[in-house]
Amino acid sequence: MLHSSNKGEGPASFEEESVVVLAHVHHDVLLIRQFREALQETIVQLPGGGVEEGESLEEAARRELQEETGCRCDDMTYLGHVLPAPWNSREKTHVFYTNHIITQHVQELESHEDITLFWVSVEECVKLIQRNQISDAEVCYAILKAHLQGLIEW
């Protein structure tokens, strides 16, 4: 199945779906630095990951946010989906937004993960994108969609 139109509700429809979360507090966004084996480098991304069987997209987004950052949130908004590498993958990444971080605890990383968190102003994030210091498609898409929906300004 190549298409999913559940907009964050109900079980995910195929294994290649993933989720990311753009967390925005005051004028800052939460990003992660993570080594990616395929690139042999550390890149800047949004917290996120795979959708487990029987889990809704929003449930997966909340779980991944908590595991990778230790943050729990209240409300979430579905921004849409991006196809990060359609020339070699059928993966669809669903993008969520929250500006309601309610607690932050210790990360609950998987054994293979080494993730560093950092907060950056929206303005600086946009500058890093302009300078190609952030080139992850999911970050770029999330920042643009949140701006177009009036959720963030720069």
Backbone as CSV, one residue per row, in Angstrom:
resi,resn,N_x,N_y,N_z,CA_x,CA_y,CA_z,C_x,C_y,C_z
1,MET,0.847,-1.180,0.000,0.000,0.000,0.000,0.884,1.231,0.000
2,LEU,0.668,2.141,-0.904,1.516,3.311,-1.023,0.932,4.559,-0.385
3,HIS,-0.339,4.580,-0.087,-0.942,5.802,0.422,-1.610,5.565,1.764
4,SER,-1.511,6.577,2.607,-2.206,6.567,3.892,-2.844,7.921,4.066
5,SER,-4.114,7.954,4.363,-4.789,9.239,4.528,-5.381,9.373,5.917
6,ASN,-4.818,8.661,6.899,-5.433,8.692,8.218,-5.057,9.921,9.042
7,LYS,-4.152,10.777,8.572,-3.793,12.045,9.218,-3.545,11.899,10.714
8,GLY,-2.868,10.850,11.080,-2.468,10.685,12.470,-3.449,9.920,13.332
9,GLU,-4.548,9.478,12.760,-5.553,8.763,13.541,-5.630,7.324,13.066
10,GLY,-5.781,6.407,14.001,-5.906,5.001,13.659,-4.554,4.361,13.402
11,PRO,-4.520,3.044,13.263,-3.259,2.337,13.056,-2.591,2.741,11.747
12,ALA,-1.276,2.772,11.745,-0.527,3.045,10.527,-0.786,1.916,9.539
13,SER,-0.763,2.240,8.241,-1.182,1.270,7.258,-0.059,0.470,6.604
14,PHE,1.201,0.856,6.748,2.258,0.003,6.240,3.573,0.273,6.948
15,GLU,4.441,-0.730,6.903,5.667,-0.747,7.692,6.602,0.420,7.418
16,GLU,6.600,0.975,6.229,7.531,2.028,5.866,7.124,3.411,6.386
17,GLU,6.131,3.484,7.241,5.740,4.768,7.806,6.578,5.084,9.034
18,SER,6.940,6.350,9.156,7.661,6.822,10.326,7.063,8.154,10.744
19,VAL,7.513,8.647,11.888,6.997,9.904,12.436,8.157,10.750,12.936
20,VAL,7.977,12.062,12.885,8.892,13.002,13.516,8.049,14.071,14.201
21,VAL,8.675,14.754,15.169,7.967,15.779,15.927,8.785,17.062,15.949
22,LEU,8.151,18.151,15.550,8.721,19.482,15.692,8.180,20.056,17.001
23,ALA,9.032,20.094,18.021,8.649,20.656,19.319,9.119,22.108,19.357
24,HIS,8.206,23.005,19.693,8.440,24.450,19.625,8.006,25.061,20.950
25,VAL,8.953,25.646,21.670,8.647,26.274,22.950,9.199,27.693,22.920
26,HIS,8.337,28.643,23.187,8.667,30.074,23.082,9.114,30.340,21.648
27,HIS,10.371,30.680,21.430,10.846,30.936,20.064,11.874,29.904,19.619
28,ASP,11.947,28.774,20.338,12.960,27.753,20.056,12.321,26.450,19.589
29,VAL,13.096,25.682,18.815,12.691,24.342,18.396,13.711,23.338,18.919
30,LEU,13.234,22.129,19.182,14.072,21.057,19.701,14.556,20.190,18.548
31,LEU,15.884,20.082,18.421,16.495,19.271,17.383,17.408,18.241,18.030
32,ILE,17.798,17.243,17.247,18.724,16.229,17.742,19.906,16.121,16.781
33,ARG,21.030,15.721,17.349,22.195,15.348,16.547,22.354,13.843,16.717
34,GLN,22.502,13.153,15.573,22.594,11.702,15.616,23.515,11.205,14.499
35,PHE,24.402,10.289,14.850,25.273,9.687,13.846,24.448,8.760,12.971
36,ARG,24.615,8.908,11.669,23.921,8.054,10.709,24.940,7.237,9.929
37,GLU,24.872,5.932,10.135,25.830,4.993,9.550,25.908,5.125,8.028
38,ALA,24.771,5.229,7.376,24.752,5.282,5.906,25.531,6.482,5.372
39,LEU,25.553,7.571,6.124,26.268,8.777,5.698,27.650,8.886,6.319
40,GLN,27.883,8.094,7.366,29.128,8.161,8.129,29.366,9.576,8.669
41,GLU,28.282,10.172,9.158,28.396,11.488,9.764,27.237,11.743,10.719
42,THR,27.427,12.723,11.557,26.385,13.152,12.488,25.572,14.238,11.810
43,ILE,24.255,14.080,11.838,23.395,15.076,11.200,22.368,15.602,12.195
44,VAL,21.778,16.732,11.841,20.729,17.355,12.646,19.388,16.899,12.104
45,GLN,18.539,16.432,13.020,17.224,15.923,12.639,16.192,16.308,13.686
46,LEU,14.961,15.900,13.427,13.898,15.981,14.423,13.819,14.651,15.156
47,PRO,13.375,14.658,16.407,13.140,13.382,17.075,12.037,12.606,16.362
48,GLY,12.221,11.313,16.249,11.214,10.495,15.588,11.717,9.095,15.349
49,GLY,10.894,8.320,14.658,11.261,6.942,14.370,10.099,6.164,13.796
50,GLY,10.196,4.864,13.911,9.216,3.974,13.308,7.920,3.865,14.085
51,VAL,6.927,3.358,13.396,5.600,3.135,13.964,5.482,1.643,14.270
52,GLU,5.165,1.331,15.507,5.021,-0.071,15.900,3.645,-0.597,15.506
53,GLU,3.562,-1.902,15.313,2.317,-2.538,14.897,1.184,-2.204,15.869
54,GLY,0.042,-1.783,15.318,-1.130,-1.464,16.114,-1.109,-0.076,16.734
55,GLU,-0.050,0.649,16.521,0.114,1.975,17.117,-0.374,3.035,16.120
56,SER,-1.108,4.033,16.603,-1.490,5.129,15.714,-0.264,5.999,15.449
57,LEU,-0.335,6.802,14.422,0.774,7.694,14.100,1.041,8.665,15.251
58,GLU,-0.014,9.214,15.836,0.176,10.140,16.948,0.775,9.436,18.165
59,GLU,0.342,8.226,18.440,0.930,7.463,19.555,2.422,7.238,19.314
60,ALA,2.771,6.906,18.082,4.187,6.698,17.745,4.977,7.992,17.912
61,ALA,4.394,9.108,17.479,5.076,10.398,17.606,5.318,10.745,19.074
62,ARG,4.321,10.536,19.903,4.472,10.801,21.343,5.533,9.891,21.965
63,ARG,5.495,8.612,21.601,6.471,7.656,22.142,7.883,8.017,21.721
64,GLU,8.079,8.303,20.441,9.414,8.640,19.941,9.937,9.936,20.566
65,LEU,9.067,10.927,20.721,9.478,12.174,21.369,9.965,11.888,22.782
66,GLN,9.222,11.079,23.508,9.593,10.761,24.887,10.878,9.931,24.944
67,GLU,10.996,8.926,24.089,12.194,8.073,24.110,13.454,8.858,23.754
68,GLU,13.384,9.646,22.678,14.589,10.299,22.177,14.950,11.584,22.906
69,THR,13.965,12.243,23.516,14.247,13.530,24.158,13.903,13.557,25.638
70,GLY,13.108,12.597,26.102,12.621,12.629,27.478,11.431,13.547,27.659
71,CYS,10.977,14.194,26.587,9.873,15.158,26.662,8.524,14.484,26.469
72,ARG,7.569,14.920,27.253,6.171,14.540,27.047,5.423,15.805,26.675
73,CYS,4.435,15.655,25.817,3.696,16.830,25.374,2.203,16.639,25.566
74,ASP,1.513,17.748,25.505,0.065,17.767,25.596,-0.484,17.680,24.172
75,ASP,-0.927,18.760,23.612,-1.523,18.764,22.270,-0.483,18.545,21.176
76,MET,-0.915,17.880,20.098,-0.102,17.697,18.894,-0.949,18.051,17.682
77,THR,-0.292,18.608,16.678,-0.941,18.956,15.424,-0.266,18.181,14.303
78,TYR,-1.067,17.572,13.451,-0.530,16.867,12.294,-0.252,17.883,11.197
79,LEU,1.007,17.969,10.728,1.373,18.927,9.681,1.287,18.343,8.280
80,GLY,1.375,17.032,8.164,1.363,16.397,6.853,2.441,15.333,6.777
81,HIS,2.749,14.904,5.563,3.780,13.881,5.401,4.766,14.293,4.315
82,VAL,5.944,13.738,4.420,7.005,13.983,3.451,7.524,12.622,2.985
83,LEU,7.952,12.559,1.748,8.571,11.357,1.199,10.073,11.636,1.168
84,PRO,10.815,11.176,2.185,12.211,11.592,2.324,13.159,11.105,1.233
85,ALA,12.889,9.996,0.614,13.776,9.475,-0.440,12.974,8.610,-1.409
86,PRO,12.047,9.196,-2.178,11.144,8.396,-3.006,11.822,7.653,-4.147
87,TRP,13.034,8.001,-4.482,13.744,7.308,-5.551,14.286,5.950,-5.113
88,ASN,14.427,5.724,-3.772,14.941,4.425,-3.348,14.216,3.843,-2.138
89,SER,13.109,4.481,-1.737,12.411,4.008,-0.547,10.925,4.316,-0.664
90,ARG,10.115,3.448,-0.093,8.669,3.697,-0.042,8.281,4.295,1.302
91,GLU,9.252,4.795,2.052,8.963,5.366,3.365,8.191,6.680,3.245
92,LYS,7.245,6.832,4.144,6.479,8.070,4.275,6.647,8.524,5.719
93,THR,7.126,9.750,5.894,7.323,10.283,7.239,6.216,11.275,7.560
94,HIS,5.501,11.012,8.632,4.418,11.871,9.095,4.993,12.870,10.096
95,VAL,4.639,14.127,9.907,5.235,15.205,10.689,4.195,15.799,11.636
96,PHE,4.553,15.839,12.909,3.697,16.403,13.945,4.362,17.632,14.557
97,TYR,3.537,18.489,15.121,3.998,19.729,15.762,3.391,19.808,17.159
98,THR,4.194,20.257,18.103,3.661,20.559,19.432,4.348,21.806,19.981
99,ASN,3.600,22.594,20.693,4.194,23.693,21.457,3.770,23.564,22.918
100,HIS,3.442,22.345,23.311,2.973,22.059,24.667,3.811,20.977,25.339
101,ILE,5.096,21.246,25.562,5.937,20.306,26.315,5.535,20.436,27.779
102,ILE,5.131,19.322,28.396,4.658,19.395,29.782,5.688,18.879,30.779
103,THR,6.549,17.953,30.372,7.618,17.476,31.255,8.813,17.071,30.409
104,GLN,9.981,17.092,31.033,11.167,16.560,30.371,11.941,15.751,31.390
105,HIS,12.184,14.491,31.044,12.913,13.566,31.894,14.138,13.071,31.131
106,VAL,14.684,11.977,31.557,15.849,11.372,30.921,15.422,10.668,29.635
107,GLN,16.288,10.716,28.631,16.038,9.993,27.385,15.928,8.489,27.665
108,GLU,15.164,7.800,26.828,15.005,6.347,26.914,15.480,5.738,25.600
109,LEU,16.769,5.898,25.315,17.318,5.513,24.022,17.459,4.009,23.869
110,GLU,17.336,3.549,22.615,17.613,2.163,22.289,19.131,1.976,22.302
111,SER,19.590,0.741,22.407,21.019,0.469,22.573,21.882,1.027,21.436
112,HIS,21.352,1.112,20.233,22.128,1.592,19.080,22.079,3.111,18.911
113,GLU,21.301,3.812,19.737,21.126,5.254,19.563,22.085,6.051,20.447
114,ASP,22.639,7.090,19.875,23.459,8.061,20.581,22.988,9.426,20.097
115,ILE,22.085,10.021,20.867,21.385,11.236,20.428,21.681,12.372,21.393
116,THR,22.073,13.511,20.828,22.279,14.730,21.598,21.158,15.700,21.263
117,LEU,20.557,16.282,22.284,19.470,17.247,22.102,20.025,18.659,22.127
118,PHE,19.376,19.543,21.399,19.689,20.962,21.546,18.499,21.799,21.086
119,TRP,18.342,22.921,21.746,17.305,23.886,21.398,17.959,24.995,20.587
120,VAL,17.280,25.455,19.565,17.776,26.545,18.731,16.592,27.437,18.381
121,SER,16.845,28.725,18.271,15.751,29.625,17.904,15.271,29.299,16.497
122,VAL,14.008,29.594,16.236,13.461,29.361,14.897,14.279,30.145,13.880
123,GLU,14.608,31.384,14.212,15.387,32.227,13.301,16.745,31.581,12.981
124,GLU,17.439,31.077,14.001,18.734,30.427,13.771,18.555,29.133,12.989
125,CYS,17.499,28.388,13.245,17.228,27.162,12.496,17.072,27.470,11.011
126,VAL,16.325,28.508,10.698,16.138,28.905,9.298,17.479,29.312,8.681
127,LYS,18.312,30.033,9.432,19.645,30.414,8.927,20.503,29.182,8.671
128,LEU,20.434,28.196,9.569,21.196,26.960,9.374,20.720,26.212,8.131
129,ILE,19.424,26.240,7.865,18.875,25.636,6.642,19.379,26.408,5.422
130,GLN,19.333,27.734,5.484,19.797,28.558,4.361,21.265,28.302,4.047
131,ARG,22.079,28.086,5.078,23.520,27.837,4.902,23.825,26.359,4.638
132,ASN,22.790,25.555,4.530,22.906,24.116,4.288,23.620,23.379,5.426
133,GLN,23.583,23.957,6.622,24.129,23.277,7.791,23.091,22.335,8.393
134,ILE,21.836,22.565,8.068,20.765,21.598,8.295,20.215,21.282,6.922
135,SER,20.344,20.012,6.521,19.886,19.627,5.181,18.915,18.453,5.226
136,ASP,18.515,18.051,6.424,17.565,16.957,6.568,16.196,17.388,6.034
137,ALA,15.644,16.607,5.118,14.375,16.964,4.469,13.226,17.106,5.463
138,GLU,13.220,16.274,6.490,12.125,16.312,7.459,12.140,17.600,8.278
139,VAL,13.334,18.065,8.662,13.439,19.338,9.387,12.958,20.474,8.494
140,CYS,13.462,20.514,7.267,13.091,21.591,6.336,11.579,21.611,6.090
141,TYR,11.003,20.448,5.855,9.567,20.336,5.606,8.772,20.796,6.829
142,ALA,9.171,20.343,8.019,8.441,20.683,9.246,8.470,22.181,9.510
143,ILE,9.630,22.794,9.356,9.753,24.239,9.585,8.879,25.001,8.587
144,LEU,8.938,24.624,7.319,8.127,25.294,6.297,6.638,25.111,6.558
145,LYS,6.201,23.869,6.814,4.770,23.622,7.041,4.267,24.349,8.286
146,ALA,5.049,24.349,9.358,4.637,25.050,10.577,4.526,26.550,10.308
147,HIS,5.447,27.086,9.519,5.386,28.512,9.167,4.156,28.804,8.300
148,LEU,3.911,27.971,7.305,2.767,28.184,6.412,1.434,28.081,7.146
149,GLN,1.393,27.279,8.213,0.166,27.147,9.007,0.081,28.184,10.129
150,GLY,1.039,29.106,10.167,1.014,30.183,11.165,1.406,29.737,12.570
151,LEU,2.091,28.605,12.692,2.472,28.089,14.001,3.816,28.639,14.474
152,ILE,4.701,28.984,13.530,5.976,29.603,13.871,6.232,30.779,12.937
153,GLU,7.034,31.694,13.405,7.435,32.858,12.598,8.946,32.977,12.639
154,TRP,9.487,33.573,11.589,10.911,33.906,11.609,11.135,35.267,11.020
